[in-house]
Amino acid sequence: MSNRINTVAEAAPQLRKTEAGLRWYLRQPDCPLKTIRMGSRIYVTQSSIDSLLAGEIPAAS
């Protein structure tokens, strides 16, 4: 797994979501993805995306 951070625009296609859909998903209280906020920008770690896609962490309901 890598420690790369992705913008919402980079992460959305990996999760098969639109940018707006991913922003909504990240705001949910039970979202399992690790996010980093710098100012108004939101970043998602690649390792949390990989873990979610591999089924190692459960998806938000």
N, C-alpha and C positions, 0 to 999 in steps of 0.2 A: 504494500500500500504506500501511496506517496503522501507527502505532507503539503501538496499543492493546494492553493486556494483558488476558487473559481468565482467569477462574478455570476449574478443571477442569469445573465444572458448566456454564459458558457455552460452553466449547470442545467438549465431548463431542458435542452434537447436530450441530455443523458437520462433524465427522468421522464421523458415523453410528456412534458408539460409546456404550456406557454409561459412567457415571462410573468405575466399577470397571475397565472395560476400558481406558479412557483412562489411568488411573493405572498400570495394568500396562504399557501401551504406552510411557509416558513413562519407566519404569524400565529399559527395555531399553537395552543399551549402544549399539546402532546406531540409536536413535530420532533422526530428523532434525529434530524440532521443537525450537526454542529455548525453554528453560524458565527461569523465574526462581523461586527459592525464597526466601520470606520467612518465617522461623520454620517452622511446620508447614504453611503454605499453599504451594501450587504454582500458578504462573501460566504461561500459554502466550502467546507473542506472536502477535498477529493476522497479522503479516507472514509468520511461518513457516507458519501454517495456510494462508494464501493461496498461498504458494509451493508447498506440498505438493499442494494441490488443483489448481493450475495445471500440475503436472507438472514444475516447475522443479527440484525436489529429489526424489530417489528415496525411496520409502517403505521403512520397515524391513522386513526379511524375517521 
